Amino acid sequence: MEFQYRAAQPEDAPAIQRVAGESWHFTYKDIFTFEYITNFITRAYAVESLERQIQNPKHFFEVATTAKDEAVGFAHCGNRGTDAELFRLYLLPEYLRRGIGGTLIRRIEERLRAQGYSKYFCYVHERNEIGKAFYLKHGFVHVLERDNKDEKDWYMEKILSSNHGER
Ligand SMILES: CC(C)(COP(=O)(O)OP(=O)(O)OC[C@H]1O[C@@H](n2cnc3c(N)ncnc32)[C@H](O)[C@@H]1OP(=O)(O)O)[C@@H](O)C(=O)NCCC(=O)NCCS
């Protein structure tokens, strides 16, 4: 199947919330309770706040869609102090391992380079084996000293090369 990629629009907010919900229940089912995840998604992915973030020029939102423009995944990155943070990267579970996540972060990285960033970072739960494997494969390194130990999150950082290829 061919996938398409584009910057998110405010109208994508409900689809992004749905993708996040399915992906969180799949990814964190052995880490957080069903109720915790459901409440978290309602709160952190409220449609109105997603719409505001999508329109905020300091946030970068990319979506991956089917040929029928149905969202299957998204990436959300933004400014955090002097650095940039990849806040969220989630796909519907049936679309894993087809290169979509890699393409989403390549697109995010092009936008970060254009804004003058030379590196960016993300946090990934220490028990999220798929997430950790993905980031390591795509050029991130684990910086142990900067882990968020309270949340059991690894701090992972990627240096952006000046050309447009993978490091
Ligand atoms: C993380 C994620 C966005 C990566 O996107 P993707 O399209 O699946 O990844 P790509 O196809 O671009 O890259 C493939 C690599 O991702 C990792 N990966 C993806 N799916 C995997 C799976 N089911 N099992 C193990 N590793 C997996 C592997 O490192 C894989 O490389 P490999 O095939 O050589 O082993 C996606 O897997 C996802 O949505 N996972 C659930 C949510 C999540 O963990 N998000 C990150 C939160 S911090």
The ligand as an SDF file (V2000), in Angstrom:
LIG
                    3D

 48 50  0  0  0  0  0  0  0  0999 V2000
    7.7630    3.5740   16.7870 C   0  0  0  0  0  0  0  0  0  0  0  0
    7.0220    3.6130   15.4600 C   0  0  0  0  0  0  0  0  0  0  0  0
    6.4520    5.0140   15.2200 C   0  0  0  0  0  0  0  0  0  0  0  0
    8.0370    3.3200   14.3510 C   0  0  0  0  0  0  0  0  0  0  0  0
    7.4050    3.3860   13.0890 O   0  0  0  0  0  0  0  0  0  0  0  0
    7.4970    2.1460   12.0650 P   0  0  0  0  0  0  0  0  0  0  0  0
    6.8910    2.6260   10.7950 O   0  0  0  0  0  0  0  0  0  0  0  0
    6.9410    0.9370   12.7250 O   0  0  0  0  0  0  0  0  0  0  0  0
    9.0850    1.9650   11.9080 O   0  0  0  0  0  0  0  0  0  0  0  0
    9.9420    1.8130   10.5480 P   0  0  0  0  0  0  0  0  0  0  0  0
    9.2690    0.8140    9.6800 O   0  0  0  0  0  0  0  0  0  0  0  0
   10.2070    3.1710    9.9820 O   0  0  0  0  0  0  0  0  0  0  0  0
   11.2960    1.2580   11.1670 O   0  0  0  0  0  0  0  0  0  0  0  0
   11.3360   -0.1020   11.5210 C   0  0  0  0  0  0  0  0  0  0  0  0
   12.0750   -0.2660   12.8340 C   0  0  0  0  0  0  0  0  0  0  0  0
   11.2140    0.1270   13.9330 O   0  0  0  0  0  0  0  0  0  0  0  0
   11.2800   -0.8930   14.9860 C   0  0  0  0  0  0  0  0  0  0  0  0
   10.0130   -1.6370   14.9560 N   0  0  0  0  0  0  0  0  0  0  0  0
    8.8670   -1.2650   14.3200 C   0  0  0  0  0  0  0  0  0  0  0  0
    7.8980   -2.1550   14.5560 N   0  0  0  0  0  0  0  0  0  0  0  0
    8.4150   -3.1150   15.3230 C   0  0  0  0  0  0  0  0  0  0  0  0
    7.9010   -4.3160   15.8840 C   0  0  0  0  0  0  0  0  0  0  0  0
    6.6260   -4.7010   15.7020 N   0  0  0  0  0  0  0  0  0  0  0  0
    8.7220   -5.0810   16.6500 N   0  0  0  0  0  0  0  0  0  0  0  0
    9.9920   -4.7070   16.8690 C   0  0  0  0  0  0  0  0  0  0  0  0
   10.5610   -3.5880   16.3450 N   0  0  0  0  0  0  0  0  0  0  0  0
    9.7670   -2.7940   15.5950 C   0  0  0  0  0  0  0  0  0  0  0  0
   12.4560   -1.7540   14.5830 C   0  0  0  0  0  0  0  0  0  0  0  0
   13.6410   -1.1110   15.0470 O   0  0  0  0  0  0  0  0  0  0  0  0
   12.3860   -1.7120   13.0810 C   0  0  0  0  0  0  0  0  0  0  0  0
   13.6080   -2.0650   12.4470 O   0  0  0  0  0  0  0  0  0  0  0  0
   13.8210   -3.5940   11.9450 P   0  0  0  0  0  0  0  0  0  0  0  0
   12.6130   -3.9460   11.1320 O   0  0  0  0  0  0  0  0  0  0  0  0
   15.0960   -3.5160   11.1570 O   0  0  0  0  0  0  0  0  0  0  0  0
   13.9190   -4.4200   13.1900 O   0  0  0  0  0  0  0  0  0  0  0  0
    5.8710    2.5910   15.3660 C   0  0  0  0  0  0  0  0  0  0  0  0
    6.4180    1.3000   15.4560 O   0  0  0  0  0  0  0  0  0  0  0  0
    4.8100    2.7830   16.4400 C   0  0  0  0  0  0  0  0  0  0  0  0
    3.8660    3.5430   16.2640 O   0  0  0  0  0  0  0  0  0  0  0  0
    5.0090    2.0500   17.5710 N   0  0  0  0  0  0  0  0  0  0  0  0
    4.0610    2.1410   18.6600 C   0  0  0  0  0  0  0  0  0  0  0  0
    4.0900    3.5320   19.3050 C   0  0  0  0  0  0  0  0  0  0  0  0
    5.4560    3.9250   19.8590 C   0  0  0  0  0  0  0  0  0  0  0  0
    6.1390    3.1580   20.5120 O   0  0  0  0  0  0  0  0  0  0  0  0
    5.8250    5.2020   19.6000 N   0  0  0  0  0  0  0  0  0  0  0  0
    7.0310    5.7780   20.1560 C   0  0  0  0  0  0  0  0  0  0  0  0
    6.6870    6.4020   21.4630 C   0  0  0  0  0  0  0  0  0  0  0  0
    8.0860    7.2040   22.2030 S   0  0  0  0  0  0  0  0  0  0  0  0
  1  2  1  0
  2  3  1  0
  2  4  1  0
  2 36  1  0
  4  5  1  0
  5  6  1  0
  6  7  2  0
  6  8  1  0
  6  9  1  0
  9 10  1  0
 10 11  2  0
 10 12  1  0
 10 13  1  0
 13 14  1  0
 14 15  1  0
 15 16  1  0
 15 30  1  0
 16 17  1  0
 17 18  1  0
 17 28  1  0
 18 19  1  0
 18 27  1  0
 19 20  2  0
 20 21  1  0
 21 22  1  0
 21 27  2  0
 22 23  1  0
 22 24  2  0
 24 25  1  0
 25 26  2  0
 26 27  1  0
 28 29  1  0
 28 30  1  0
 30 31  1  0
 31 32  1  0
 32 33  2  0
 32 34  1  0
 32 35  1  0
 36 37  1  0
 36 38  1  0
 38 39  2  0
 38 40  1  0
 40 41  1  0
 41 42  1  0
 42 43  1  0
 43 44  2  0
 43 45  1  0
 45 46  1  0
 46 47  1  0
 47 48  1  0
M  END
$$$$
